[in-house]
């Protein structure tokens, strides 16, 4: 088959040719955005799930929907090692400059830009990584105390007032939210809570690994009442089939039932893996208009090699030797979750002596604790990769 016409799109955050199985989430966001614009209360949303389930794709699709409805959308990713003020301030500046173009919101947006200037100057010594041009004079006493929790409340108040005057709303889209420090998360939660209490049109749509729920609860105990936490998992079989069949149908190519069964069993319905297997099955298919089982069998070796070289390897290479050893002991027990004591037994170690290693792996986003004393991989199929990369 013509590789130029290959419809599949494996890649970090790459939109699939057919976004399936997420209609309820998209509709919930559409309703929340519409309510935000007319001053009705909404809950912020934090999507949680493993790597490869399509959280980033959903964030981007929701942002597109928001912009279509003329919401002011702020899209940021929270990388390890950077502060929340540093990643938030530049994007809020862009949103406020756009709001200042509205005649009704010009004055309030200018006041919010002055609040942003005070916010940056007040926190510059505490968060040295803040780098943003501030071309408005700060208003003394507004968002300039140097205390993040207090200043972020003042700043989001000013942003929300400008959005309200523009009869619009501001939506903060934050990916990889689990990397934000808990004290900074606490400040964000308090600021969003105050905006909600004042009926200001500001909401958060975030995404992160499963540990994000506990992260938010530790930051502020009332977070569970302020946010929705939809779990994003693998696709149901009917949706997984559609993710494979719909793109090839448009190209006049069909799948045999046996070929589909192999892909679904191998990928377990994870969207990223479906794209990887679909791409390689298309490329190796020998027939002019059908992908059959032998094509999928041949494609599986290529798909695994591609995952090993990128999706899995990039995470493996960040690990210290002791962390690799811990994950290899986990992998010997199967997919997971596993009791911490069982992992320690496999290493002939006391479970308490391994607690620091486990904590570092959680911080790096490699494992999480689905329940007390349990540990599981955040990357699907990572146990099999560990057995391939460290066979002994």
VOPAGU-2260 file (C-alpha; in pm, 1 decimal, decimal comma):
REM VOPAGU-2260
SITE   aa  ch    i         X         Y         Z
SITE  UNK   A    0       0,0       0,0       0,0
SITE  UNK   A    1     107,5     354,7     -66,0
SITE  UNK   A    2     295,3     477,6     247,0
SITE  UNK   A    3     213,4     835,5     150,7
SITE  UNK   A    4    -155,7     756,6     203,7
SITE  UNK   A    5    -100,9     592,4     544,7
SITE  UNK   A    6    -368,3     755,3     765,8
SITE  UNK   A    7    -233,7     657,8    1108,2
SITE  UNK   A    8     -52,4     908,1    1328,5
SITE  UNK   A    9     150,8     765,0    1617,5
SITE  UNK   A   10     326,8    1036,5    1814,1
SITE  UNK   A   11     315,8    1221,1    2144,2
SITE  UNK   A   12      -1,3    1429,1    2138,9
SITE  UNK   A   13     -57,6    1372,3    1765,5
SITE  UNK   A   14    -430,9    1383,7    1687,7
SITE  UNK   A   15    -554,1    1049,0    1553,9
SITE  UNK   A   16    -736,7    1039,5    1222,3
SITE  UNK   A   17   -1050,2     934,5    1411,7
SITE  UNK   A   18   -1104,2    1053,4    1771,3
SITE  UNK   A   19   -1338,6     793,9    1914,7
SITE  UNK   A   20   -1478,2     695,0    2251,5
SITE  UNK   A   21   -1449,0    1040,8    2408,3
SITE  UNK   A   22   -1774,7    1205,0    2298,6
SITE  UNK   A   23   -1917,0    1229,3    2652,6
SITE  UNK   A   24   -1608,4    1415,6    2776,8
SITE  UNK   A   25   -1613,9    1658,1    2484,9
SITE  UNK   A   26   -1984,1    1724,5    2532,9
SITE  UNK   A   27   -1931,8    1786,6    2906,3
SITE  UNK   A   28   -1666,1    2043,4    2822,0
SITE  UNK   A   29   -1890,0    2210,8    2563,1
SITE  UNK   A   30   -2164,8    2250,6    2823,6
SITE  UNK   A   31   -1919,3    2380,3    3086,6
SITE  UNK   A   32   -1780,1    2637,4    2841,0
SITE  UNK   A   33   -2127,5    2759,7    2752,1
SITE  UNK   A   34   -2221,3    2789,6    3120,5
SITE  UNK   A   35   -1897,2    2975,7    3190,2
SITE  UNK   A   36   -1985,3    3242,8    2935,9
SITE  UNK   A   37   -2325,3    3316,3    3089,4
SITE  UNK   A   38   -2199,7    3329,5    3447,5
SITE  UNK   A   39   -2322,9    2989,6    3566,1
SITE  UNK   A   40   -2118,0    2778,8    3806,5
SITE  UNK   A   41   -1892,6    2509,7    3661,4
SITE  UNK   A   42   -1650,8    2257,2    3804,6
SITE  UNK   A   43   -1297,8    2247,4    3674,6
SITE  UNK   A   44   -1192,7    1915,5    3521,3
SITE  UNK   A   45    -878,3    1710,4    3578,7
SITE  UNK   A   46    -840,3    1412,6    3345,7
SITE  UNK   A   47    -627,8    1131,8    3487,6
SITE  UNK   A   48    -489,3     826,3    3314,2
SITE  UNK   A   49    -183,5     630,0    3210,6
SITE  UNK   A   50      55,1     727,4    2933,5
SITE  UNK   A   51     -77,7     665,7    2584,5
SITE  UNK   A   52    -451,5     702,3    2654,2
SITE  UNK   A   53    -482,7    1032,5    2467,6
SITE  UNK   A   54    -507,3    1292,1    2745,5
SITE  UNK   A   55    -302,1    1548,2    2552,0
SITE  UNK   A   56    -509,9    1491,8    2237,8
SITE  UNK   A   57    -826,3    1552,4    2441,5
SITE  UNK   A   58    -683,9    1869,9    2593,8
SITE  UNK   A   59    -603,4    2006,2    2248,9
SITE  UNK   A   60    -944,1    1912,7    2108,9
SITE  UNK   A   61   -1117,1    2082,3    2401,9
SITE  UNK   A   62    -904,7    2391,3    2346,3
SITE  UNK   A   63   -1011,8    2396,1    1981,2
SITE  UNK   A   64   -1376,5    2368,9    2086,6
SITE  UNK   A   65   -1327,3    2650,5    2336,8
SITE  UNK   A   66   -1171,6    2879,0    2079,2
SITE  UNK   A   67   -1455,1    2803,5    1837,3
SITE  UNK   A   68   -1691,4    2931,7    2108,0
SITE  UNK   A   69   -1470,1    3242,0    2155,1
SITE  UNK   A   70   -1341,3    3144,9    2495,7
SITE  UNK   A   71    -992,8    3268,0    2580,9
SITE  UNK   A   72    -782,7    2954,2    2613,9
SITE  UNK   A   73    -444,7    2932,5    2787,4
SITE  UNK   A   74    -254,5    2613,4    2694,4
SITE  UNK   A   75      55,0    2518,4    2894,6
SITE  UNK   A   76     252,7    2208,8    2983,9
SITE  UNK   A   77     403,7    2165,8    3327,4
SITE  UNK   A   78     755,6    2030,0    3276,0
SITE  UNK   A   79     963,9    1897,3    3561,3
SITE  UNK   A   80    1178,8    2160,6    3727,9
SITE  UNK   A   81     981,1    2474,4    3634,0
SITE  UNK   A   82     748,8    2666,7    3861,8
SITE  UNK   A   83     378,0    2724,9    3802,2
SITE  UNK   A   84     418,4    3106,4    3797,6
SITE  UNK   A   85     688,8    3076,0    3530,5
SITE  UNK   A   86     474,0    2874,0    3291,1
SITE  UNK   A   87     146,7    3053,7    3368,2
SITE  UNK   A   88     245,9    3420,6    3351,9
SITE  UNK   A   89     348,3    3443,4    2980,6
SITE  UNK   A   90      31,1    3271,2    2860,7
SITE  UNK   A   91    -194,7    3482,3    3082,2
SITE  UNK   A   92     -29,8    3789,3    2932,4
SITE  UNK   A   93    -127,1    3672,7    2582,6
SITE  UNK   A   94    -487,1    3607,2    2691,9
SITE  UNK   A   95    -513,2    3949,2    2855,2
SITE  UNK   A   96    -377,0    4126,0    2549,3
SITE  UNK   A   97    -648,7    3956,0    2344,5
SITE  UNK   A   98    -912,7    4053,5    2600,6
SITE  UNK   A   99    -793,6    4413,6    2583,6
SITE  UNK   A  100    -910,1    4422,7    2220,2
SITE  UNK   A  101   -1271,7    4400,2    2339,3
SITE  UNK   A  102   -1416,7    4747,4    2384,3
SITE  UNK   A  103   -1616,6    4647,1    2694,4
SITE  UNK   A  104   -1317,5    4478,5    2856,7
SITE  UNK   A  105   -1038,6    4720,0    2766,4
SITE  UNK   A  106   -1013,2    4890,1    3105,6
SITE  UNK   A  107   -1045,8    4573,0    3313,8
SITE  UNK   A  108    -795,7    4389,5    3092,3
SITE  UNK   A  109    -549,0    4676,6    3137,6
SITE  UNK   A  110    -598,2    4652,8    3514,3
SITE  UNK   A  111    -536,1    4278,1    3493,4
SITE  UNK   A  112    -215,1    4339,4    3296,3
SITE  UNK   A  113    -103,1    4573,7    3573,4
SITE  UNK   A  114    -186,2    4298,6    3825,9
SITE  UNK   A  115      21,8    4056,8    3618,4
SITE  UNK   A  116     311,4    4302,2    3627,5
SITE  UNK   A  117     289,2    4318,3    4006,1
SITE  UNK   A  118     259,3    3938,8    4022,7
SITE  UNK   A  119     579,7    3888,0    3823,5
SITE  UNK   A  120     778,0    4149,4    4011,8
SITE  UNK   A  121     656,4    4032,0    4350,7
SITE  UNK   A  122     752,1    3669,9    4286,2
SITE  UNK   A  123    1068,3    3723,1    4082,0
SITE  UNK   A  124    1303,9    3662,3    4373,5
SITE  UNK   A  125    1116,3    3356,1    4495,1
SITE  UNK   A  126    1073,1    3203,8    4148,3
SITE  UNK   A  127    1379,3    3304,6    3951,4
SITE  UNK   A  128    1260,5    3118,6    3641,4
SITE  UNK   A  129     985,6    3373,3    3565,9
SITE  UNK   A  130    1074,7    3535,3    3235,3
SITE  UNK   A  131     800,5    3749,0    3081,7
SITE  UNK   A  132     791,0    4098,7    2937,4
SITE  UNK   A  133     582,9    4330,5    3156,2
SITE  UNK   A  134     499,0    4659,3    2987,7
SITE  UNK   A  135     233,2    4784,5    3231,2
SITE  UNK   A  136     302,8    4958,5    3557,9
SITE  UNK   A  137     195,3    4747,8    3854,5
SITE  UNK   A  138     -86,4    4866,7    4077,7
SITE  UNK   A  139      50,4    4893,4    4432,9
SITE  UNK   A  140    -105,9    4638,2    4664,8
SITE  UNK   A  141    -249,1    4416,2    4388,9
SITE  UNK   A  142     -88,5    4072,1    4339,3
SITE  UNK   A  143     251,8    4205,8    4444,3
SITE  UNK   A  144     300,6    4074,3    4799,7
SITE  UNK   A  145     540,5    3797,7    4697,7
SITE  UNK   A  146     308,5    3535,6    4851,4
SITE  UNK   A  147     194,9    3301,8    4573,6
SITE  UNK   A  148    -135,1    3199,2    4730,7
SITE  UNK   A  149    -246,9    3557,2    4789,7
SITE  UNK   A  150    -111,2    3698,4    4464,9
SITE  UNK   A  151    -253,3    3428,5    4239,7
SITE  UNK   A  152    -598,6    3494,9    4387,1
SITE  UNK   A  153    -566,1    3865,0    4303,3
SITE  UNK   A  154    -439,9    3786,1    3954,5
SITE  UNK   A  155    -716,2    3538,5    3863,3
SITE  UNK   A  156    -971,6    3779,9    4009,1
SITE  UNK   A  157    -850,6    4048,0    3769,6
SITE  UNK   A  158    -837,2    3803,7    3476,7
SITE  UNK   A  159   -1187,6    3676,4    3552,5
SITE  UNK   A  160   -1328,4    4030,0    3574,0
SITE  UNK   A  161   -1184,0    4116,2    3233,3
SITE  UNK   A  162   -1331,4    3797,6    3084,1
SITE  UNK   A  163   -1668,1    3874,3    3242,6
SITE  UNK   A  164   -1669,4    4225,5    3097,2
SITE  UNK   A  165   -1597,2    4072,9    2756,4
SITE  UNK   A  166   -1889,4    3831,1    2809,1
SITE  UNK   A  167   -1645,2    3548,5    2762,9
SITE  UNK   A  168   -1441,0    3316,1    2980,7
SITE  UNK   A  169   -1082,3    3207,4    3041,2
SITE  UNK   A  170    -993,8    2838,4    3041,9
SITE  UNK   A  171    -653,4    2721,9    3166,3
SITE  UNK   A  172    -546,5    2401,3    2990,3
SITE  UNK   A  173    -256,6    2244,8    3181,7
SITE  UNK   A  174     -93,3    1919,3    3075,3
SITE  UNK   A  175     132,2    1701,9    3297,0
SITE  UNK   A  176     -16,5    1865,6    3604,2
SITE  UNK   A  177     134,9    1601,9    3834,5
SITE  UNK   A  178     472,4    1777,5    3798,4
SITE  UNK   A  179     348,3    2097,8    3968,5
SITE  UNK   A  180     471,4    2126,1    4328,0
SITE  UNK   A  181     202,7    2074,8    4590,9
SITE  UNK   A  182     237,4    2422,6    4743,7
SITE  UNK   A  183     190,4    2573,8    4396,4
SITE  UNK   A  184    -107,2    2346,8    4331,7
SITE  UNK   A  185    -254,7    2462,9    4661,9
SITE  UNK   A  186    -227,1    2825,1    4549,6
SITE  UNK   A  187    -395,9    2743,5    4218,0
SITE  UNK   A  188    -677,6    2555,5    4393,4
SITE  UNK   A  189    -741,3    2847,1    4630,9
SITE  UNK   A  190    -743,4    3097,1    4343,2
SITE  UNK   A  191    -987,7    2887,3    4138,8
SITE  UNK   A  192   -1207,6    2838,5    4445,9
SITE  UNK   A  193   -1225,2    3212,2    4503,1
SITE  UNK   A  194   -1304,7    3276,4    4134,8
SITE  UNK   A  195   -1586,3    3020,6    4158,3
SITE  UNK   A  196   -1724,3    3181,1    4473,9
SITE  UNK   A  197   -1726,5    3519,7    4298,5
SITE  UNK   A  198   -1884,5    3365,8    3985,4
SITE  UNK   A  199   -1596,8    3478,8    3768,8
SITE  UNK   A  200   -1563,3    3291,8    3435,3
SITE  UNK   A  201   -1232,1    3114,0    3498,7
SITE  UNK   A  202   -1188,1    2736,3    3494,0
SITE  UNK   A  203    -910,9    2478,7    3471,9
SITE  UNK   A  204    -897,2    2175,6    3244,4
SITE  UNK   A  205    -594,9    1970,5    3343,9
SITE  UNK   A  206    -446,7    1633,0    3263,7
SITE  UNK   A  207    -205,0    1412,8    3452,5
SITE  UNK   A  208    -105,5    1068,6    3565,9
SITE  UNK   A  209    -320,7     876,6    3818,3
SITE  UNK   A  210    -125,0    1010,6    4117,1
SITE  UNK   A  211    -269,3    1355,5    4040,8
SITE  UNK   A  212    -581,0    1279,0    4248,3
SITE  UNK   A  213    -377,8    1227,2    4564,8
SITE  UNK   A  214    -150,9    1517,6    4472,6
SITE  UNK   A  215    -451,6    1754,8    4463,1
SITE  UNK   A  216    -604,3    1614,1    4780,9
SITE  UNK   A  217    -282,0    1663,8    4973,7
SITE  UNK   A  218    -250,7    2018,5    4841,1
SITE  UNK   A  219    -604,3    2112,1    4956,1
SITE  UNK   A  220    -847,4    1873,4    5121,3
SITE  UNK   A  221   -1150,5    2029,2    4949,1
SITE  UNK   A  222   -1006,4    1977,0    4598,0
SITE  UNK   A  223   -1226,5    1669,3    4546,1
SITE  UNK   A  224   -1535,1    1892,7    4574,7
SITE  UNK   A  225   -1396,5    2161,0    4344,9
SITE  UNK   A  226   -1294,0    1935,8    4054,3
SITE  UNK   A  227   -1426,3    1654,6    3840,5
SITE  UNK   A  228   -1174,0    1370,4    3797,7
SITE  UNK   A  229   -1273,6    1170,7    3487,4
SITE  UNK   A  230   -1056,0     861,8    3438,9
SITE  UNK   A  231    -924,1     827,3    3084,3
SITE  UNK   A  232    -852,4     464,6    3002,8
SITE  UNK   A  233    -813,5     233,6    2703,9
SITE  UNK   A  234   -1088,3     233,4    2444,0
SITE  UNK   A  235   -1376,4     -10,0    2455,6
SITE  UNK   A  236   -1345,1    -281,4    2189,3
SITE  UNK   A  237   -1609,8    -127,0    1964,8
SITE  UNK   A  238   -1433,8     211,1    1975,3
SITE  UNK   A  239   -1089,7      56,7    1928,5
SITE  UNK   A  240   -1213,7    -120,5    1614,7
SITE  UNK   A  241   -1356,5     204,0    1483,3
SITE  UNK   A  242   -1023,6     381,0    1547,3
SITE  UNK   A  243    -860,8     130,0    1311,5
SITE  UNK   A  244   -1135,5      79,1    1053,8
SITE  UNK   A  245   -1266,5     431,9     995,0
SITE  UNK   A  246    -935,2     582,3     871,4
SITE  UNK   A  247    -865,5     295,8     629,5
SITE  UNK   A  248   -1224,9     291,9     501,7
SITE  UNK   A  249   -1170,0     644,0     372,9
SITE  UNK   A  250    -873,3     513,1     172,9
SITE  UNK   A  251   -1066,7     215,9      34,8
SITE  UNK   A  252    -881,6     -36,9     251,7
SITE  UNK   A  253   -1047,5    -290,3     480,9
SITE  UNK   A  254    -928,0    -511,4     768,0
SITE  UNK   A  255    -990,7    -881,6     800,6
SITE  UNK   A  256   -1159,7    -982,9    1124,4
SITE  UNK   A  257    -859,5   -1196,5    1221,0
SITE  UNK   A  258    -624,5    -900,5    1172,1
SITE  UNK   A  259    -841,3    -676,9    1389,5
SITE  UNK   A  260    -858,9    -941,0    1662,6
SITE  UNK   A  261    -479,2    -960,9    1680,1
SITE  UNK   A  262    -435,0    -582,8    1703,5
SITE  UNK   A  263    -701,3    -543,5    1971,7
SITE  UNK   A  264    -557,5    -827,5    2179,4
SITE  UNK   A  265    -201,9    -694,6    2148,7
SITE  UNK   A  266    -270,2    -325,0    2214,3
SITE  UNK   A  267    -538,3    -373,9    2483,8
SITE  UNK   A  268    -723,4     -79,8    2328,7
SITE  UNK   A  269    -467,2     187,8    2419,9
SITE  UNK   A  270    -503,0     469,2    2161,6
SITE  UNK   A  271    -129,1     530,7    2115,0
SITE  UNK   A  272     -60,0     163,1    2050,7
SITE  UNK   A  273    -353,3     136,7    1808,6
SITE  UNK   A  274    -194,6     411,0    1598,1
SITE  UNK   A  275     146,4     241,3    1610,2
SITE  UNK   A  276      11,8     -98,9    1504,4
SITE  UNK   A  277    -214,6      57,0    1241,1
SITE  UNK   A  278      74,0     246,6    1084,9
SITE  UNK   A  279     303,0     -54,9    1058,8
SITE  UNK   A  280      25,8    -290,2     944,6
SITE  UNK   A  281     -50,7     -51,2     658,5
SITE  UNK   A  282     314,8     -21,4     560,7
SITE  UNK   A  283     381,8    -395,5     547,1
SITE  UNK   A  284      48,2    -503,7     393,3
SITE  UNK   A  285     103,0    -686,6      64,9
SITE  UNK   A  286    -254,3    -681,2     -62,9
SITE  UNK   A  287    -387,6    -383,2    -258,9
SITE  UNK   A  288    -695,3    -316,8     -45,2
SITE  UNK   A  289    -695,8    -539,2     266,3
SITE  UNK   A  290    -490,9    -576,7     584,4
SITE  UNK   A  291    -485,1    -940,9     691,2
SITE  UNK   A  292    -356,2   -1133,7     990,9
SITE  UNK   A  293     -11,2   -1212,0     846,3
SITE  UNK   A  294      38,0    -835,0     789,1
SITE  UNK   A  295     -38,2    -765,3    1154,6
SITE  UNK   A  296     195,0   -1040,7    1272,6
SITE  UNK   A  297     477,0    -890,3    1064,4
SITE  UNK   A  298     386,3    -540,5    1177,7
SITE  UNK   A  299     396,8    -634,3    1547,5
SITE  UNK   A  300     774,9    -678,0    1544,7
SITE  UNK   A  301     817,3    -337,5    1380,0
SITE  UNK   A  302     572,0    -169,9    1616,6
SITE  UNK   A  303     748,1    -309,6    1923,8
SITE  UNK   A  304    1086,6    -203,1    1788,0
SITE  UNK   A  305     954,0     149,4    1730,5
SITE  UNK   A  306     808,8     164,7    2083,0
SITE  UNK   A  307    1129,1      28,3    2235,4
SITE  UNK   A  308    1334,7     292,7    2055,2
SITE  UNK   A  309    1116,2     589,1    2150,8
SITE  UNK   A  310     803,8     561,0    2369,3
SITE  UNK   A  311     961,7     321,2    2618,2
SITE  UNK   A  312    1330,8     401,9    2580,9
SITE  UNK   A  313    1301,2     774,6    2645,5
SITE  UNK   A  314    1156,8     694,5    2988,6
SITE  UNK   A  315    1402,5     415,3    3063,1
SITE  UNK   A  316    1702,3     637,4    2990,7
SITE  UNK   A  317    1595,8     884,5    3263,9
SITE  UNK   A  318    1627,6     621,3    3535,2
SITE  UNK   A  319    1908,8     566,4    3782,1
SITE  UNK   A  320    2048,2     209,9    3804,3
SITE  UNK   A  321    1866,5     144,7    4132,6
SITE  UNK   A  322    1539,3     260,3    3975,6
SITE  UNK   A  323    1587,8      30,7    3676,2
SITE  UNK   A  324    1650,5    -259,3    3912,2
SITE  UNK   A  325    1331,3    -180,9    4104,0
SITE  UNK   A  326    1123,4    -166,4    3784,1
SITE  UNK   A  327    1280,5    -489,5    3658,9
SITE  UNK   A  328    1175,9    -661,3    3980,6
SITE  UNK   A  329     824,3    -525,3    3926,8
SITE  UNK   A  330     825,1    -648,1    3567,5
SITE  UNK   A  331     913,9   -1000,4    3674,8
SITE  UNK   A  332     579,8   -1006,9    3859,4
SITE  UNK   A  333     378,3    -915,6    3548,4
SITE  UNK   A  334     172,4    -611,5    3444,2
SITE  UNK   A  335      66,5    -503,5    3796,0
SITE  UNK   A  336     -37,8    -367,2    4034,4
SITE  UNK   A  337     194,2    -532,7    4284,0
SITE  UNK   A  338     233,7    -517,1    4658,9
SITE  UNK   A  339     544,9    -326,5    4765,2
SITE  UNK   A  340     639,5    -622,2    4983,6
SITE  UNK   A  341     635,8    -859,1    4684,9
SITE  UNK   A  342     870,2    -629,0    4492,7
SITE  UNK   A  343    1102,3    -609,8    4793,0
SITE  UNK   A  344    1097,7    -989,6    4823,6
SITE  UNK   A  345    1205,3   -1017,9    4460,4
SITE  UNK   A  346    1506,6    -799,4    4539,1
SITE  UNK   A  347    1577,6    -966,7    4873,8
SITE  UNK   A  348    1548,0    -626,2    5040,3
SITE  UNK   A  349    1353,8    -477,6    5328,1
SITE  UNK   A  350    1051,1    -287,7    5195,9
SITE  UNK   A  351    1141,6      23,0    5399,3
SITE  UNK   A  352    1486,3      43,4    5241,5
SITE  UNK   A  353    1323,1      63,7    4896,8
SITE  UNK   A  354    1078,4     341,2    4988,8
SITE  UNK   A  355    1308,4     624,1    4865,0
SITE  UNK   A  356    1352,2     452,1    4527,6
SITE  UNK   A  357     977,8     402,7    4494,3
SITE  UNK   A  358     916,4     767,9    4584,5
SITE  UNK   A  359    1160,0     885,2    4316,9
SITE  UNK   A  360     989,1     668,1    4057,0
SITE  UNK   A  361     653,6     820,3    4151,7
SITE  UNK   A  362     801,7    1171,8    4122,9
SITE  UNK   A  363     937,2    1085,4    3777,5
SITE  UNK   A  364     595,7     962,7    3668,1
SITE  UNK   A  365     705,9     601,9    3614,5
SITE  UNK   A  366     485,0     434,2    3875,2
SITE  UNK   A  367     187,3     525,6    4091,9
SITE  UNK   A  368       3,0     380,9    4388,0
SITE  UNK   A  369    -352,6     275,7    4294,4
SITE  UNK   A  370    -414,8     184,1    4659,6
SITE  UNK   A  371    -215,5     180,6    4982,3
SITE  UNK   A  372      84,3     -49,9    4954,3
SITE  UNK   A  373      34,4    -119,5    4582,5
SITE  UNK   A  374     254,8      -4,8    4294,9
SITE  UNK   A  375     177,4      -7,4    3924,1
SITE  UNK   A  376     334,9     117,2    3603,1
SITE  UNK   A  377     209,8     444,7    3453,8
SITE  UNK   A  378     315,9     323,4    3107,3
SITE  UNK   A  379     111,8      35,8    2961,8
SITE  UNK   A  380     311,5    -270,8    2852,4
SITE  UNK   A  381     620,8    -136,5    3029,2
SITE  UNK   A  382     665,8    -463,8    3216,8
SITE  UNK   A  383     725,8    -648,4    2889,1
SITE  UNK   A  384     968,8    -376,6    2775,2
SITE  UNK   A  385    1168,1    -409,8    3099,3
SITE  UNK   A  386    1198,8    -783,1    3044,6
SITE  UNK   A  387    1321,7    -721,2    2689,2
SITE  UNK   A  388    1570,3    -449,1    2778,2
SITE  UNK   A  389    1696,9    -623,7    3095,7
SITE  UNK   A  390    1649,3    -994,4    3020,4
SITE  UNK   A  391    1850,0   -1116,9    3322,3
